[in-house]
């Protein structure tokens, strides 16, 4: 199952996504510049429980 997280504070841009399988969730998170361009991101292997 894939879950998508959106942040209303930045125009409903994608904040992160998580893929769940076998009781484990791998999550990737994204950050954006003021202009709306993606400026940072983590890989799913970063073992995050939530996106900041």
C-alpha positions as CSV (number, residue, x, y, z in Angstrom):
1,X,0.0,0.0,0.0
2,X,1.3,3.5,-0.8
3,X,0.3,6.5,1.3
4,X,0.8,10.1,0.2
5,X,1.2,13.0,2.6
6,X,0.4,16.6,1.6
7,X,1.1,19.8,3.5
8,X,-1.6,22.5,3.3
9,X,0.8,25.1,4.5
10,X,2.8,25.0,1.2
11,X,0.0,24.8,-1.3
12,X,-0.9,21.1,-0.9
13,X,2.5,20.0,-2.3
14,X,3.6,16.5,-1.8
15,X,5.3,16.3,1.7
16,X,6.2,12.6,1.5
17,X,5.1,9.1,0.6
18,X,5.2,5.8,2.4
19,X,5.1,2.3,1.0
20,X,3.9,-0.4,3.4
21,X,4.6,-4.1,3.0
22,X,5.0,-6.9,5.4
23,X,4.5,-4.7,8.5
24,X,7.3,-2.3,7.5
25,X,6.8,1.2,6.1
26,X,9.5,2.9,4.0
27,X,9.0,6.7,3.8
28,X,10.5,9.3,1.6
29,X,10.1,13.1,2.4
30,X,10.4,16.2,0.3
31,X,11.2,19.9,0.8
32,X,10.4,22.9,-1.4
33,X,11.8,26.4,-2.1
34,X,9.6,29.4,-1.8
35,X,9.1,29.4,-5.6
36,X,7.7,25.8,-5.3
37,X,10.6,23.9,-6.8
38,X,11.6,20.7,-4.9
39,X,14.9,21.5,-3.1
40,X,15.5,18.4,-0.9
41,X,14.4,14.9,-0.4
42,X,15.2,11.7,1.6
43,X,15.4,8.2,0.3
44,X,13.0,5.6,1.5
45,X,15.9,3.8,3.2
46,X,16.3,6.8,5.6
47,X,14.0,4.9,8.0
48,X,11.8,7.9,8.9
49,X,8.5,7.5,10.9
50,X,7.1,10.8,9.7
51,X,8.0,13.8,7.5
52,X,8.9,17.1,9.2
